[in-house]
Amino acid sequence: MSGGCDTAGMLTVAALSISCLILLGLCGPLHGRLAHAATIAYAGGAAACGVLLLVGLAALVSGGGPVMATLPVGLPWLGAHFRIDALSAYFMVVVNLGGLTASLYGIGYGRHERNPGRVLAFFTPFLAGMNMVLVANDAFAFLLSWEFMSLTSWLLVVANHRQADNLHAGYVYLVMASMGTLSLLLGFGLLAGAEGGYAFETMRAAAPGATVAAIVLVLTLLGAGSKAGIVPLHAWLPLAHPAAPSHVSALMSGVMTKVAVYGFVRIVFDLLGPPQWWWGLVVLILGGITAVMGVLYALMQHDLKRLLAYHTVENIGIIYIGLGLALAFQAGGFPATAALGLAAGLLHVLNHSLFKSLLFFGSGAVLVATGERDMERLGGLIHRMPMTALYFLVGCAAISALPPLNGFVSEWMTFQAILLSPQLSDWTLRFAVPAVGAVLALSAALAAACFVKAFGIVFLGRPRSAEAAEAREADRWQLGSMAALAALCVVVGVVPGLFVDLLGPVTQLLVGDRLGAQIGLPWLTLVPVAEARSSYNGLLLLLFIAFSTVVPALLIHRFATRATRRGAMWDCGTPGSDPATQYSAGSFAQPIRRVFGTLVFRAREHVDMPQPGEVRAARFHVDLKDLAWDIFYMPVARGVSAAATRMNHLQFLTIRRYLTLVFGALVLLLTVLAVWR
């Protein structure tokens, strides 16, 4: 083990905490026999995540070198290598902050779970798997941890397996996860080379050639990108995230996708060596497409959790835009600007984890109170669930990138990096970066429209069903978790310099530079580039907003006339008490669907209008298609089915023919091995 005495102890504490998370999974089988199994599991998970969170913070604040250890397990000639450096420490903070709040939320939400034993058995091991990925320091340990994370999350997705939609979601997720792991396996194999140097230290020392590096980049985009949810590899995400219990959905959407981002950053920024200029172009284009497609898909959704899942796709696109900018500027020889792009992307990793977990917690509270995810059957919940509505509103404002909340800060920093694109020497990037900036601005505007729809349809207006009219506020565990995340959304938005400074060791490790110290600047101002170019002060903005809202309200109440006047009540254009006269989720999205629907969704409207004299109701139905599914996945599914049908006769061969096939396969493998060497 290397590192100082204090830092070396961090890895030991992390290993013990991860072991505790795995052991807490035993509470699942004991549920029903042990009275407080759920409370023990969730409270223990919160405690272990709290310890791991402190370990990550301590490693970041100390600024010391990486701490490593090797255990005599795994491959006989390799062992299992583990390491905590600045990058893994930062993601430990993100993962375990989400795990801590999800565990506390689960204490209350778990009481309403249909199959609590199945969830408890895999919830804390899922947390352990994500942490194991972060500390792995060789390909074998990384892939083993990655598969453990994937399998435990899959088991959580199919916890309520009696629902056909959940089984379908679990099947698609399992297939996509297997494809992603295979891609990463091939990528690590190329990095290890013929000598089989599977340790990350060996890979760093032997930088691959340009061709091998390009292939590894593509494989990493397939492997880590499919887990993160970049378009067109996102097909599993809007199926699996809504199927899981809400606190698991928060982990999968707000945390697990960030572990996938970690995998991409670890391989591309750390193991592949100096980047080529076109790497940044590819990542930028994928990020821009993912951002705008994710928010357009989200706008069309009526299922609240499905809407939130598609917004994860959008925010992953925003993160990849920051990473693409970092690669482009690093390849161009501008490490300071690369540090800005990388810091923007990684700060959005934290921000998205906070507000997306908050929004999934809010949707879970609504689901428990009403039993509904369909927004068309909700409405008026602000009167029945006022605190949930307040916290959900904070999350909506944060994900819409409204200042002074945290979502604005990271997107603003991304735009600052985009504005520095004239530094780049390659004309392709000079044109591509501003174009991606325009796409990012479009996605931000559409996100605001989407969450006006989400909050307005769910919490405002009149109840559209008896379940919504009889809803009850969430319990204190759920409200406490949401309050903590809402407060963090405000804190990161108002004091962003503190969190940008925490990213200094990470950007120094990956691109060789860091942003200037921010926390000591006057009035907590954030100055990512030269102060003459731009700066942001969340504290002053918060004070201005508070002053401009509170003072006019006080003046109106103080000096307004007290004479009583009567007038018709404003009915918002919906006279009468029938909730059918209100705006619906479908009508809210209709103008945007008319603009983008034919091109993006192949939208088809079907209207069944009764003839004069008929008393039946008119019917309106819209068909929307996910083009990525139709273009990429359906042909593959048909091809696999056809190939399986053709190869079905292989199971009826004679023994001699089986032996011939085995011999031929052996000869082929030996030939490949000889050529490889």
Disulfide bonds with the S-S distance in Angstrom:
none
